[in-house]
């Protein structure tokens, strides 16, 4: 009786049984472009219809990771994507190098924070957009601040703006199945003695509304000779409403090319038995003929043979991202990768200890072949 009364007042579907609705279905995801990160997220990528925050220090790879998500959404889903460039700093050539179809990417460079968030709200409510990236929260300047004088004290305007916007956006995101990624910067709180002094800009509302928060950091520089060609990047899942949080993904991010997918395929392929490594030689599982000697040449082989790379990635995804009924096995696989990444993140001393001894390669080869 009460249900009929509610439906007559607010419309059919205002109250539903959880098991009979699409809410009970498995959440759709968009790949992040990194297999390790997709595995750390526990569901195979960033969730659709949710708020995601990517934050970290300057030049840590926030925009690169967001553009990688856009490229994946365009490729695998045929999705429509939008990039709201509040920083007015997007590089079209770099986006294209990362695999983004720039002819199909909608870009806006708003003048104020209100304009940026209103554009995002309109795009999401339209139902025609699959992914919106806002770069960045710190660059959202409230209109009152723009119209005021330099040095005027504007207390918590940005925080209030974000809080109001997120209240409006969350319902629209769920109905349209659109994802919004907020990129955010880190600030230092003054006078902090205990705990981390780091805080993200834009107030605390985004922390509460975000289903996933990713903390991205540079670890070590990758060199070819004396030239730095990239960074080893560590991403920690600081918050996750869909799976276990605090998992860590480590991958290489190369200058001008983005995430080094070939390196990830080799590492995960060996770890999960789809590739064999005997000393420095790599070969496909079930095949006696080696494909390359050394990781660098193996990466070149995968670049020159994209069908082999695609087949290897498909097998890895089939093995690692199983249906929800196999959740326990997925959790176990995720834990193994997270433990390995966490041990690597402890520092170069640990890595050196692990790599000491002339028989390490032979031992690893025996394990992978066994």
C-alpha positions in Angstrom: 0.0 0.0 0.0 2.8 2.4 1.0 4.7 1.6 -2.3 1.6 2.4 -4.4 1.2 5.7 -2.5 4.8 6.7 -3.1 4.6 5.8 -6.8 1.4 7.8 -7.2 3.1 10.8 -5.6 6.6 10.5 -7.2 6.2 8.3 -10.2 6.8 4.7 -11.1 10.3 3.5 -10.1 10.7 5.9 -7.2 10.9 2.8 -4.9 12.2 -0.5 -6.3 13.4 -3.9 -5.0 17.2 -3.9 -5.2 17.5 -7.3 -6.8 15.1 -6.4 -9.6 16.9 -3.3 -10.7 20.0 -2.5 -12.8 21.6 -1.3 -9.6 22.2 -5.0 -8.7 24.0 -5.6 -12.0 27.8 -5.6 -12.2 29.1 -2.0 -12.8 30.4 -1.3 -16.3 33.9 -0.1 -16.5 36.3 1.8 -18.9 39.9 0.6 -19.0 42.5 3.0 -17.6 44.9 2.0 -20.3 47.1 0.1 -17.8 46.5 -3.6 -17.1 48.2 -3.3 -13.7 45.9 -0.4 -12.7 42.8 -2.2 -14.0 43.7 -5.2 -11.8 44.4 -3.0 -8.8 41.0 -1.4 -9.2 39.5 -4.8 -8.8 36.7 -4.4 -11.4 38.8 -4.0 -14.6 38.8 -0.3 -14.9 37.2 3.0 -13.8 33.5 2.6 -13.1 30.8 4.1 -15.4 28.2 6.4 -13.9 30.5 7.5 -11.0 32.8 10.3 -9.9 36.6 9.5 -10.1 39.4 11.7 -8.7 43.0 11.5 -9.9 45.4 13.5 -7.8 49.2 13.9 -7.3 52.2 16.2 -7.4 53.1 18.2 -10.5 54.2 16.3 -13.6 53.2 12.9 -12.0 51.1 11.8 -15.0 47.6 12.8 -14.1 46.6 14.3 -17.5 48.4 11.4 -19.3 46.4 8.8 -17.3 43.1 10.7 -18.0 43.9 11.0 -21.7 44.7 7.2 -21.7 41.2 6.6 -20.3 39.7 8.8 -23.0 41.6 6.8 -25.7 40.3 3.5 -24.2 36.7 4.8 -24.1 36.9 5.8 -27.7 38.5 2.6 -28.9 36.8 -0.1 -27.0 33.4 1.5 -26.3 33.1 3.8 -29.3 32.4 6.3 -26.6 31.9 10.1 -26.9 34.3 12.0 -24.6 34.7 15.6 -23.5 37.7 17.3 -22.0 37.1 20.5 -20.0 40.4 22.3 -19.9 40.2 24.8 -17.1 44.0 25.0 -17.1 44.0 26.0 -20.8 47.0 23.7 -21.4 45.9 20.7 -23.4 48.4 19.5 -26.0 46.5 18.1 -29.1 49.7 16.5 -30.5 50.5 14.7 -27.3 46.8 13.6 -26.9 47.0 12.1 -30.5 50.3 10.4 -29.6 48.6 8.7 -26.7 45.9 7.2 -29.0 43.1 9.8 -28.6 41.0 10.5 -31.6 41.2 14.3 -31.4 38.7 14.8 -34.2 36.1 13.0 -32.0 37.1 14.6 -28.7 35.0 17.6 -27.5 37.1 20.3 -25.8 36.0 23.3 -23.7 38.2 26.0 -22.2 35.9 27.9 -19.8 36.6 31.2 -18.3 35.3 30.5 -14.8 34.6 27.6 -12.4 30.8 28.0 -12.7 31.0 27.9 -16.5 33.2 24.7 -16.4 30.8 22.9 -14.0 27.7 24.1 -15.9 29.2 22.7 -19.1 30.0 19.4 -17.4 26.4 19.2 -16.0 24.8 19.9 -19.4 27.0 17.3 -21.2 26.2 14.7 -18.5 22.4 15.4 -18.5 22.3 15.1 -22.3 23.0 11.3 -22.0 25.2 11.6 -25.2 28.6 11.6 -23.5 30.3 8.6 -21.9 33.3 10.2 -20.2 34.0 13.8 -19.1 37.5 14.8 -17.8 37.9 18.1 -15.9 41.5 19.4 -15.7 41.8 20.6 -13.0 39.8 21.3 -9.8 42.5 23.8 -8.6 42.1 25.8 -11.8 38.3 26.3 -11.3 38.2 30.0 -10.5 34.9 31.2 -8.9 33.3 34.1 -10.8 33.4 36.3 -7.7 37.2 35.8 -7.5 37.6 36.8 -11.2 35.6 39.9 -10.7 37.3 40.9 -7.5 40.7 42.6 -7.0 44.0 40.8 -6.6 44.5 40.2 -2.9 40.8 40.1 -1.9 40.0 37.5 0.7 37.5 35.0 -0.8 36.8 32.5 1.9 36.1 28.9 0.7 34.4 30.0 -2.5 35.9 27.1 -4.5 35.0 24.5 -1.8 31.3 25.8 -1.8 31.3 25.7 -5.6 32.5 22.1 -5.7 30.1 21.0 -3.0 27.1 22.5 -4.8 28.2 21.1 -8.2 28.7 17.5 -6.9 25.3 17.5 -5.3 23.8 18.1 -8.7 26.1 15.9 -10.7 25.9 12.6 -8.9 22.3 11.8 -9.8 22.8 12.8 -13.4 25.9 10.6 -13.7 24.0 7.5 -12.5 21.1 8.0 -14.8 23.2 8.7 -17.9 25.9 6.1 -17.1 28.5 8.8 -17.7 31.8 9.0 -15.8 33.5 12.2 -14.7 37.2 12.3 -13.9 38.4 15.2 -11.8 42.1 15.9 -11.9 43.4 17.6 -8.8 46.5 19.1 -7.4 48.2 18.7 -4.0 48.7 21.5 -1.5 50.7 21.6 1.8 49.0 22.4 5.0 51.0 24.6 7.3 51.8 23.7 10.9 51.1 19.9 10.6 53.3 18.0 13.0 51.7 14.5 12.9 50.3 12.9 9.8 50.7 13.9 6.2 50.6 17.7 5.5 49.3 17.0 1.9 45.7 18.0 1.0 43.9 18.2 -2.3 42.4 21.5 -3.4 38.7 22.3 -3.7 37.5 21.3 -0.2 36.5 17.9 1.1 33.3 17.3 -0.9 35.1 15.6 -3.8 36.6 13.1 -1.4 33.2 12.0 -0.2 31.4 11.9 -3.6 34.2 10.1 -5.5 33.7 6.3 -5.9 37.4 6.0 -6.8 40.4 8.1 -5.8 43.8 7.5 -7.4 47.0 8.8 -5.9 49.6 9.0 -8.7 53.3 9.6 -8.1 56.6 9.4 -10.0 59.0 6.8 -8.5 62.2 6.6 -10.5 63.5 8.0 -13.8 63.9 5.6 -16.7 67.1 6.2 -18.6 68.5 5.1 -22.0 72.2 5.9 -21.5 72.3 9.3 -20.0 69.0 10.4 -21.4 65.8 10.3 -19.2 63.0 8.8 -21.4 60.3 8.2 -18.9 59.3 7.6 -15.3 58.4 4.5 -13.3 54.9 5.5 -12.0 53.1 4.2 -8.9 49.4 4.6 -8.5 47.7 3.9 -5.2 44.0 3.3 -5.1 43.3 5.6 -2.1 39.5 5.0 -2.1 37.4 2.3 -3.9 33.7 1.8 -3.3 33.6 -1.2 -5.7 36.4 -3.4 -4.5 39.2 -3.5 -1.9 41.1 -0.1 -1.6 44.8 0.6 -1.0 46.1 -1.6 -3.8 49.1 -0.4 -5.7 49.9 -0.5 -9.4 53.3 0.1 -10.8 54.0 0.8 -14.5 56.3 2.7 -16.8 55.2 6.0 -18.3 57.3 7.0 -21.3 57.7 10.6 -22.5 55.7 11.2 -25.7 54.1 7.8 -25.6 52.3 7.4 -22.3 51.8 4.1 -20.5 54.3 1.4 -21.7 51.8 -1.3 -22.4 54.3 -3.7 -23.9 56.3 -3.8 -20.6 53.2 -4.5 -18.6 52.2 -7.3 -21.0 55.6 -8.9 -20.6 55.7 -8.7 -16.8 52.1 -9.9 -16.3 52.5 -12.5 -19.0 55.4 -14.1 -17.2 53.8 -13.8 -13.8 50.6 -15.5 -14.9 52.2 -18.2 -17.1 51.2 -16.9 -20.6 54.9 -16.2 -21.4 58.0 -18.1 -20.5 61.3 -16.5 -19.5 64.4 -18.6 -19.6 67.4 -16.4 -18.6 67.1 -13.4 -20.9 65.0 -15.2 -23.5 61.2 -14.7 -23.8 58.9 -17.2 -25.5 55.1 -17.8 -25.7 53.7 -20.4 -23.4 53.2 -23.6 -25.3 55.8 -22.6 -27.9 59.4 -23.7 -28.0 60.7 -20.9 -30.3 61.8 -17.8 -28.4 60.5 -14.5 -29.5 63.3 -12.2 -28.3 66.3 -12.0 -26.1 66.1 -9.3 -23.4 63.1 -7.2 -22.3 63.9 -4.3 -24.7 63.8 -6.6 -27.8 60.7 -8.4 -26.5 59.0 -5.0 -26.3 60.0 -4.2 -29.9 58.6 -7.6 -30.9 55.2 -6.8 -29.4 55.2 -3.4 -31.1 56.0 -4.9 -34.5 53.5 -7.7 -34.0 50.3 -6.0 -32.7 48.2 -9.2 -33.2 50.4 -11.1 -30.8 50.1 -8.2 -28.2 46.3 -8.1 -28.7 46.0 -11.9 -28.2 48.2 -11.8 -25.1 46.2 -8.9 -23.6 42.9 -10.7 -24.4 44.1 -13.9 -22.6 45.4 -11.9 -19.6 42.1 -10.0 -19.3 40.1 -13.3 -19.6 42.2 -14.8 -16.9 42.4 -11.8 -14.5 39.1 -10.1 -15.0 36.6 -12.9 -14.3 32.8 -12.7 -13.8 31.6 -11.7 -10.4 30.9 -15.3 -9.3 34.7 -15.9 -9.4 35.3 -12.9 -7.2 37.4 -14.8 -4.7 39.9 -15.9 -7.4 40.0 -12.4 -8.8 40.7 -11.0 -5.3 43.5 -13.6 -4.9 45.1 -12.6 -8.2 44.7 -8.9 -7.4 46.4 -9.4 -4.0 49.4 -11.1 -5.6 49.9 -8.2 -8.0 49.4 -5.7 -5.2 51.9 -7.4 -3.0 54.5 -7.5 -5.8 53.9 -3.8 -6.6 54.1 -2.8 -3.0 57.4 -4.7 -2.4 58.8 -2.9 -5.5 57.6 0.4 -4.2 59.5 0.0 -0.9 62.6 1.4 -2.6 65.7 0.5 -4.7 67.4 -1.3 -1.8 64.7 -4.0 -1.8 64.9 -4.4 -5.5 68.7 -4.8 -5.3 68.3 -7.4 -2.6 65.8 -9.3 -4.7 68.0 -9.2 -7.7 71.3 -10.3 -6.0 72.9 -13.6 -6.9 73.9 -15.1 -10.2 71.1 -17.8 -10.0 68.1 -15.5 -9.8 67.2 -15.5 -13.5 67.5 -19.3 -13.5 65.3 -19.6 -10.5 62.6 -17.3 -12.0 62.9 -19.3 -15.3 62.3 -22.6 -13.4 59.3 -21.1 -11.6 57.7 -19.8 -14.8 58.4 -23.0 -16.7 57.2 -25.1 -13.9 
